[in-house]
Amino acid sequence: MVYLTDEGSEFDAPIDFVWKYIFGGGAHDASHKTTRNPKFKKVSDITIEYASERYLRGKWAPDRLRISMFPPVSVVTEWLEGALAGSKLVYLYTPRGEKTGIDVYGEFTSPTLAPAEVEAAAREFLDHEFRDDAPVVRTEYEKSKNAGR
């Protein structure tokens, strides 16, 4: 098991826009190139199960997550199946004017990866998530500002 912190990242949009993006489907779902064939199941008003195939550590494999959203403060994710099954992480969002801070704290484990690979897989996941979302958030926010003129 590996405990990771990833602090200090920012989205180039205010927090209310970031939450609209997260809940908006379309642009958010399409931004993630390391998942395919997504399926969503509503568990409650704040929780979904998200099943997909995920590209991690050089191969595609099925995974399933339980994701609970607490706008505008946090998202809590638990891996139910897949390479990182048993892992748990919290995304914390902080308003910073025209930007939104994002810090991630998590405990990662794997039923299939060697212990030495768990940290690399977790960092790969976090890097892909932010790298996929950040430019889309920026572009969509700029479009929304220009549309309001």
Summary of the structure (lengths in Angstrom):
residues: 149
radius of gyration: 15.4
end to end distance: 50.1
largest distance: 53.3
contacts: 431
relative contact order: 0.24
helix: 32%
strand: 45%
